[in-house]
Amino acid sequence: MKAILSRLTFLSMVITLGLAQMAELAAQPARLRTSYSAPTANNSPIWIAQERGLLAKHGLDVQTLFIESGTTTIQALIAGETQVTHVAGTVVVSSVLAGADVVSIGGLENRLAFSLVTQKEIKSPEQLKGKRLAISRFGSASDLGARLFLQRLGLTADKDVSLIQIGGTNTRLAAITKGVVEATVLTPEFYLLAKKAGFNTLADPLTTKIDFPQNGIATSRAFLKTKPDIVQKYLLATIEAIHFFKTQQEESMRIMSKYLKIQDRETLEEIYKLYRDILQPLPLPTPSGTQTLLDWTAQRDPRAKEAKIDSFIDMTPLREIEKSGFVARLYQK
């Protein structure tokens, strides 16, 4: 009898220790590796979520990587080096068409936000012929943005204007400033700096309105299926970061200044006001913007002609959050 009681006691201890270890593991934050491809203001929710501890608040231990160029950052996602990435819809569409397991689950900026700027002596589309225009990488958002602008201006990329791979937005601003290229496309924060420096504007978001998935949140369908709780936690932190951005101007500007490396307060205020309107409380991906991409891509890739929008975006995680009332409660405070 004593032997049986001893075994039962031992078994009870093992079970108790096992349950304690399981509880401890459950309490530990889930690890996640994410990335973004450009130090631009539409990525402010990422920085705010990190700086304000919102990711940890929602039970995540996140390592965020800056991988310059959307093409490169999507490759890291496909390779499994990251699980979530902030990237333009161009690379999501091209990756899915190529057979990659990628899906857009959020949209932080759903319009073409670039401006086409030129050297001071170039004041018309005709004067841009034969010149060099800097983009990030072929296949990136800046590449397609440049091509769409040129098309609207009656010019043909690679024929009338040479597209040159230079790098991220700040690198492109430096290139045009040093005279390496005659033109480039810039996101709003760097466009404001270029405008102040006296560069000319041939096209901007106000004069050339194009529905476009400029910056979204992407993952793999496999990760979404196996780790839906982690995806939801990440989206909750992002939504809360957007709310913080919209309601806490001074701290949001401080965080933007740190990551954008812009100190000019007037410029920061303009950027803040712009993105306070652009960032939506529920950052859904854009079906119409994705269709814009597919229509453009279909001119060169027949696979895009028959492609369905649902192959590229999944609104389910955000719609579930919306139904929970989380967003409504945030904005009632």
C-alpha positions as CSV (number, residue, x, y, z in Angstrom):
1,M,0.0,0.0,0.0
2,K,2.8,2.3,0.9
3,A,4.5,1.7,-2.4
4,I,1.2,2.5,-4.3
5,L,0.8,5.7,-2.2
6,S,4.4,6.7,-3.0
7,R,3.9,6.2,-6.7
8,L,0.7,8.2,-6.6
9,T,2.4,11.0,-4.7
10,F,5.2,11.0,-7.2
11,L,2.8,11.0,-10.1
12,S,0.9,13.9,-8.5
13,M,4.1,15.8,-8.2
14,V,5.0,15.2,-11.8
15,I,1.6,16.4,-13.0
16,T,1.7,19.5,-10.7
17,L,5.2,20.4,-12.1
18,G,4.0,19.8,-15.6
19,L,1.0,22.0,-15.2
20,A,3.2,24.7,-13.6
21,Q,5.6,24.6,-16.5
22,M,2.7,24.8,-19.0
23,A,1.3,27.7,-17.2
24,E,4.7,29.4,-17.2
25,L,5.1,28.8,-20.9
26,A,1.6,30.1,-21.6
27,A,2.4,33.3,-19.7
28,Q,5.5,33.9,-21.7
29,P,5.1,36.3,-24.7
30,A,5.0,34.8,-28.1
31,R,8.0,35.4,-30.2
32,L,7.6,37.0,-33.6
33,R,9.9,38.4,-36.3
34,T,8.6,41.2,-38.4
35,S,10.1,43.6,-40.9
36,Y,9.4,46.8,-42.9
37,S,11.0,48.0,-46.1
38,A,11.2,51.8,-45.8
39,P,11.8,54.4,-43.1
40,T,8.6,56.2,-44.1
41,A,5.8,57.8,-42.0
42,N,3.3,55.2,-43.0
43,N,5.3,52.8,-40.8
44,S,4.7,54.9,-37.7
45,P,2.4,52.3,-36.2
46,I,5.3,49.8,-36.1
47,W,7.6,52.3,-34.3
48,I,4.9,53.4,-31.9
49,A,3.9,49.8,-31.0
50,Q,7.5,49.1,-30.1
51,E,8.3,52.4,-28.4
52,R,5.1,52.4,-26.3
53,G,5.2,48.7,-25.3
54,L,2.0,47.9,-27.1
55,L,3.3,44.6,-28.6
56,A,4.3,43.4,-25.1
57,K,1.0,44.5,-23.8
58,H,-0.7,42.1,-26.2
59,G,1.6,39.3,-25.3
60,L,4.2,39.5,-28.0
61,D,8.0,39.5,-28.0
62,V,8.7,41.1,-31.4
63,Q,12.0,41.6,-33.2
64,T,11.4,44.2,-35.9
65,L,13.9,44.3,-38.8
66,F,14.5,47.1,-41.3
67,I,15.1,45.4,-44.7
68,E,15.5,48.1,-47.4
69,S,13.4,47.4,-50.5
70,G,10.0,45.7,-50.6
71,T,11.4,43.0,-52.9
72,T,14.0,41.9,-50.4
73,T,11.7,42.0,-47.4
74,I,9.1,39.8,-49.1
75,Q,11.8,37.3,-49.9
76,A,12.6,37.2,-46.1
77,L,9.0,36.4,-45.4
78,I,8.8,33.7,-48.1
79,A,12.0,32.1,-46.7
80,G,10.5,32.0,-43.2
81,E,13.1,34.5,-41.8
82,T,10.1,36.7,-40.8
83,Q,6.5,35.9,-40.1
84,V,4.9,39.3,-40.7
85,T,6.1,42.2,-42.9
86,H,5.0,45.7,-43.8
87,V,5.3,46.0,-47.6
88,A,3.7,47.5,-50.7
89,G,1.1,45.5,-52.5
90,T,3.2,45.3,-55.6
91,V,5.5,42.7,-54.2
92,V,2.5,40.8,-52.7
93,V,0.8,40.6,-56.1
94,S,4.0,39.6,-57.9
95,S,4.9,37.0,-55.3
96,V,1.4,35.4,-55.3
97,L,1.4,35.2,-59.1
98,A,4.8,33.5,-58.9
99,G,3.3,30.9,-56.5
100,A,4.5,32.1,-53.2
101,D,2.5,31.7,-50.0
102,V,1.9,35.4,-49.2
103,V,-1.3,37.2,-48.3
104,S,-2.1,40.8,-47.4
105,I,-4.0,41.1,-44.1
106,G,-3.9,44.9,-43.6
107,G,-3.5,48.2,-45.3
108,L,-1.9,51.2,-43.7
109,E,-1.9,53.4,-46.7
110,N,-4.2,52.6,-49.6
111,R,-3.3,55.2,-52.2
112,L,-0.3,56.0,-54.3
113,A,1.5,58.4,-52.0
114,F,4.6,59.2,-54.1
115,S,5.4,62.5,-55.7
116,L,7.5,62.7,-58.9
117,V,10.2,65.4,-58.4
118,T,12.8,66.7,-60.8
119,Q,15.8,68.9,-60.9
120,K,15.0,72.6,-61.0
121,E,15.6,73.0,-64.7
122,I,13.1,70.3,-65.6
123,K,9.7,71.9,-65.5
124,S,7.7,69.8,-68.0
125,P,7.3,66.1,-69.0
126,E,8.9,66.8,-72.3
127,Q,12.1,68.0,-70.6
128,L,12.2,64.7,-68.7
129,K,12.8,62.7,-71.9
130,G,16.2,61.1,-72.0
131,K,16.8,61.6,-68.3
132,R,17.3,59.2,-65.3
133,L,14.7,58.5,-62.7
134,A,15.6,56.9,-59.4
135,I,13.5,54.0,-57.9
136,S,14.2,51.6,-55.1
137,R,14.3,48.2,-56.9
138,F,12.5,46.8,-60.0
139,G,9.2,45.3,-58.9
140,S,8.9,47.6,-55.9
141,A,6.2,50.2,-55.2
142,S,8.5,53.0,-56.3
143,D,9.1,51.2,-59.6
144,L,5.3,50.8,-60.4
145,G,4.6,54.3,-59.0
146,A,7.2,55.8,-61.3
147,R,5.7,53.9,-64.3
148,L,2.2,55.0,-63.5
149,F,3.2,58.6,-63.2
150,L,5.1,58.5,-66.5
151,Q,2.2,56.9,-68.2
152,R,-0.1,59.7,-66.9
153,L,2.4,62.3,-68.2
154,G,2.5,60.7,-71.7
155,L,5.9,59.2,-71.3
156,T,7.1,55.6,-71.5
157,A,9.4,54.1,-68.8
158,D,12.6,52.5,-70.1
159,K,12.1,54.3,-73.5
160,D,11.6,58.0,-72.8
161,V,13.0,57.8,-69.3
162,S,15.6,55.4,-67.8
163,L,14.7,53.9,-64.4
164,I,17.7,53.5,-62.2
165,Q,17.8,51.3,-59.1
166,I,19.1,53.4,-56.3
167,G,17.6,52.3,-53.0
168,G,15.3,53.6,-50.3
169,T,13.5,56.9,-50.2
170,N,16.2,58.8,-48.3
171,T,18.8,57.4,-50.6
172,R,16.9,58.6,-53.6
173,L,16.5,62.1,-52.1
174,A,20.3,62.1,-51.6
175,A,20.8,60.9,-55.2
176,I,18.8,63.8,-56.8
177,T,20.3,66.3,-54.4
178,K,23.8,65.3,-55.5
179,G,22.8,65.3,-59.2
180,V,23.2,61.6,-59.7
181,V,19.7,61.5,-61.3
182,E,17.4,64.1,-62.8
183,A,14.2,62.8,-61.1
184,T,12.8,60.4,-58.5
185,V,9.7,59.4,-56.7
186,L,9.5,60.3,-53.0
187,T,7.1,59.5,-50.2
188,P,5.4,62.5,-48.5
189,E,7.9,63.2,-45.7
190,F,10.9,63.3,-48.0
191,Y,8.9,65.0,-50.7
192,L,8.3,67.9,-48.3
193,L,12.0,68.2,-47.8
194,A,12.6,68.1,-51.5
195,K,10.0,70.8,-52.1
196,K,11.6,73.0,-49.5
197,A,15.0,72.5,-51.3
198,G,13.5,73.9,-54.5
199,F,13.0,70.7,-56.6
200,N,10.1,70.8,-59.1
201,T,7.0,68.6,-58.9
202,L,5.6,67.0,-62.0
203,A,3.0,64.8,-60.2
204,D,1.8,64.3,-56.7
205,P,-1.0,62.4,-54.8
206,L,-3.4,65.4,-55.0
207,T,-3.1,65.9,-58.7
208,T,-2.8,62.3,-59.7
209,K,-5.1,60.2,-57.5
210,I,-4.5,56.5,-57.8
211,D,-6.0,53.9,-55.5
212,F,-3.0,51.8,-54.6
213,P,-1.8,49.5,-51.8
214,Q,1.1,51.7,-50.9
215,N,1.9,50.0,-47.6
216,G,0.2,46.9,-46.2
217,I,0.7,44.1,-43.6
218,A,1.5,40.7,-45.1
219,T,2.0,37.2,-43.8
220,S,1.8,33.7,-45.1
221,R,-1.4,31.7,-45.2
222,A,0.4,28.9,-43.5
223,F,1.3,31.2,-40.5
224,L,-2.2,32.7,-40.5
225,K,-3.7,29.2,-40.3
226,T,-1.3,27.8,-37.6
227,K,-0.9,30.9,-35.5
228,P,-4.1,33.0,-35.8
229,D,-3.8,34.1,-32.2
230,I,-0.4,35.7,-32.8
231,V,-1.6,37.4,-36.0
232,Q,-4.6,38.8,-34.1
233,K,-2.4,40.1,-31.2
234,Y,-0.1,41.8,-33.7
235,L,-3.1,43.5,-35.4
236,L,-4.5,44.5,-32.1
237,A,-1.2,46.2,-31.2
238,T,-1.1,47.9,-34.6
239,I,-4.7,49.2,-34.2
240,E,-3.9,50.6,-30.8
241,A,-0.7,52.2,-32.2
242,I,-2.8,53.9,-34.9
243,H,-5.2,55.2,-32.2
244,F,-2.2,56.5,-30.3
245,F,-0.9,58.2,-33.4
246,K,-4.2,59.9,-34.0
247,T,-4.6,61.2,-30.4
248,Q,-1.1,61.8,-29.2
249,Q,0.5,64.3,-31.6
250,E,3.6,65.4,-29.7
251,E,4.8,61.9,-28.7
252,S,4.0,60.6,-32.2
253,M,6.0,63.3,-33.8
254,R,8.9,62.6,-31.4
255,I,8.9,58.9,-32.4
256,M,8.6,59.8,-36.1
257,S,11.5,62.2,-35.8
258,K,13.7,59.5,-34.3
259,Y,13.1,57.0,-37.1
260,L,12.7,59.4,-40.0
261,K,15.8,61.3,-38.9
262,I,13.9,64.6,-39.6
263,Q,14.4,67.4,-37.0
264,D,12.5,70.2,-38.7
265,R,9.3,70.7,-36.7
266,E,7.3,72.3,-39.5
267,T,8.0,69.3,-41.7
268,L,7.1,66.9,-39.0
269,E,3.8,68.7,-38.3
270,E,2.9,68.5,-42.0
271,I,3.7,64.8,-42.1
272,Y,1.7,64.2,-38.9
273,K,-1.4,66.0,-40.1
274,L,-1.2,64.1,-43.4
275,Y,-1.0,60.6,-41.8
276,R,-3.4,61.4,-39.1
277,D,-6.0,61.4,-41.9
278,I,-4.5,58.6,-44.0
279,L,-4.2,56.0,-41.2
280,Q,-7.6,54.4,-40.6
281,P,-8.9,53.1,-37.3
282,L,-9.4,49.7,-38.9
283,P,-6.5,49.2,-41.4
284,L,-8.2,47.0,-44.0
285,P,-6.4,46.0,-47.2
286,T,-7.7,47.6,-50.4
287,P,-9.5,45.3,-53.0
288,S,-9.7,48.2,-55.5
289,G,-6.1,49.1,-55.1
290,T,-5.1,45.4,-55.6
291,Q,-7.3,45.4,-58.7
292,T,-5.3,48.5,-60.0
293,L,-2.2,46.4,-59.6
294,L,-3.6,43.4,-61.3
295,D,-4.9,45.5,-64.3
296,W,-1.4,47.0,-64.7
297,T,0.4,43.6,-64.2
298,A,-1.9,41.9,-66.8
299,Q,-0.4,44.1,-69.5
300,R,2.8,42.0,-69.1
301,D,1.8,38.9,-67.2
302,P,-1.2,36.9,-68.5
303,R,-1.6,35.2,-65.1
304,A,-2.9,38.4,-63.6
305,K,-5.9,38.5,-66.1
306,E,-7.6,35.5,-64.4
307,A,-6.5,36.2,-60.9
308,K,-9.1,36.7,-58.1
309,I,-8.8,39.4,-55.5
310,D,-9.2,36.8,-52.7
311,S,-5.9,35.2,-53.8
312,F,-4.1,38.3,-52.5
313,I,-5.9,39.7,-49.5
314,D,-7.7,38.2,-46.5
315,M,-9.8,40.6,-44.4
316,T,-11.0,37.9,-41.9
317,P,-8.6,38.7,-39.0
318,L,-9.4,42.4,-39.0
319,R,-13.2,41.8,-39.5
320,E,-13.1,39.5,-36.4
321,I,-11.4,42.3,-34.4
322,E,-14.0,44.7,-35.7
323,K,-16.9,42.4,-34.5
324,S,-15.3,42.2,-31.1
325,G,-15.9,45.9,-30.6
326,F,-12.2,46.5,-29.8
327,V,-11.9,49.4,-32.3
328,A,-15.1,51.1,-31.2
329,R,-14.1,50.9,-27.5
330,L,-10.7,52.6,-28.3
331,Y,-12.3,55.6,-29.9
332,Q,-15.0,55.9,-27.3
333,K,-12.4,56.8,-24.6
